[in-house]
Amino acid sequence: RGRRQPEGSQGSQGSQYDTDPATAPESSDERDSEQWHRLYPPISSPGTRQRYKADFGQELRRYKELCAHMDGLNERLAQLAAQLDQVPEDSPQYQALAEEYNHLKDVKRSPEYQDKKRESKTLRNKLFHIKRMVSDYDKL
């Protein structure tokens, strides 16, 4: 496994910020939207607004944790890719860098990472919805 794959051959492994309709099924997004509308209908009182803001703060912390974890992994992969481009392929240093690179690529393919990626997307949609409900209420 000494050789890393070229950057363009990630297959279905996209960025956690992927918004391409071909890779993000609409039915899932529509289901999420309906769920958020049920759980967080338009705000009609200051108490409800306060509850939404509290939920937003709690979920935002979790979302930031997930993003920091995924971004850190992606930044390390980019660093390793740059280092691999600078080192001769037959050197021991290249082998060590390639092993770490391939290990991190495996981590990104793992069910645990994919679960975090899905949770991040779900939280992003939830946060967007809550923010919209608070903003709509504040305009009244």
C-alpha positions in Angstrom: 0.0 0.0 0.0 2.9 2.3 -0.4 1.4 4.5 -3.1 -1.4 6.9 -2.4 -4.3 7.3 -4.8 -4.5 10.5 -6.9 -6.7 13.2 -5.4 -9.3 12.9 -8.1 -10.1 9.2 -7.5 -12.0 9.6 -4.3 -15.1 7.9 -5.8 -18.1 8.5 -3.6 -16.0 10.1 -0.9 -16.8 13.7 -1.2 -16.5 16.7 1.1 -18.7 17.0 4.1 -19.8 20.2 2.5 -21.1 18.4 -0.6 -24.4 19.9 -1.8 -24.5 18.2 -5.2 -28.1 16.9 -5.8 -26.6 13.8 -7.5 -24.9 12.7 -4.4 -27.3 14.0 -1.8 -30.7 12.4 -2.3 -33.6 14.9 -2.2 -35.9 12.5 -0.4 -33.6 12.5 2.6 -33.5 16.3 2.6 -37.2 16.6 2.2 -37.8 14.1 5.1 -35.4 16.2 7.3 -37.2 19.4 6.3 -40.6 17.9 7.3 -39.1 16.6 10.6 -37.7 20.0 11.4 -41.0 21.7 10.6 -42.8 19.3 12.9 -40.3 19.7 15.8 -39.7 23.4 15.3 -42.9 25.0 13.9 -43.1 28.8 13.4 -42.5 30.6 16.7 -45.5 32.3 18.4 -44.2 33.3 21.8 -41.0 34.7 23.5 -40.8 31.5 25.5 -40.7 29.3 22.4 -38.1 31.6 20.9 -36.0 31.2 24.0 -36.3 27.4 23.8 -35.3 27.4 20.1 -32.2 29.6 20.9 -31.2 27.2 23.7 -31.6 24.2 21.3 -29.6 26.0 18.7 -26.7 26.7 21.1 -26.5 23.1 22.2 -26.7 21.7 18.7 -24.2 24.3 17.4 -21.6 23.1 19.9 -22.0 19.5 18.6 -21.9 20.6 15.0 -18.6 22.5 15.6 -17.1 19.5 17.3 -17.9 17.3 14.3 -16.7 19.8 11.8 -13.4 20.3 13.7 -12.8 16.5 13.8 -13.5 16.1 10.0 -11.6 19.3 9.1 -8.6 18.2 11.1 -8.5 14.9 9.3 -8.9 16.6 5.9 -6.1 19.1 6.7 -3.8 16.3 7.8 -4.5 14.4 4.5 -3.7 17.6 2.6 -0.4 18.0 4.5 0.6 14.4 3.9 -0.3 14.7 0.2 2.0 17.8 -0.1 4.8 16.0 1.8 4.5 12.9 -0.4 4.9 15.1 -3.5 8.2 16.4 -2.1 9.8 13.0 -1.1 11.3 10.3 -3.3 9.0 7.4 -3.7 11.6 4.8 -2.8 12.6 6.5 0.5 11.6 5.2 4.0 10.1 8.6 4.7 7.8 8.2 1.7 6.7 4.8 3.0 5.9 6.2 6.4 4.0 9.2 5.0 2.1 6.9 2.6 1.1 4.6 5.4 -0.3 7.4 7.5 -2.0 8.9 4.4 -3.6 5.5 3.5 -4.7 5.0 7.2 -6.4 8.3 7.2 -8.2 7.6 3.9 -9.4 4.3 5.5 -10.7 6.3 8.5 -12.7 8.5 6.1 -14.2 5.3 4.6 -15.1 3.9 8.0 -18.7 3.6 9.2 -17.9 5.8 12.2 -16.7 8.6 10.0 -19.6 8.3 7.6 -22.0 8.4 10.6 -20.3 11.6 11.8 -20.5 13.0 8.3 -24.3 12.3 8.2 -24.8 13.7 11.7 -23.0 16.8 10.6 -25.3 17.3 7.6 -28.4 16.6 9.7 -27.3 19.1 12.3 -26.5 21.7 9.7 -30.0 21.4 8.3 -31.5 21.5 11.8 -29.5 24.6 12.7 -30.5 26.3 9.5 -34.1 25.6 10.1 -34.0 26.9 13.7 -32.2 30.0 12.7 -34.8 30.7 10.0 -37.7 30.2 12.5 -36.0 32.7 15.0 -35.3 35.2 12.2 -38.8 35.0 10.9 -40.2 35.6 14.4 -37.9 38.5 15.0 -39.1 40.2 11.8 -42.7 40.3 13.2 
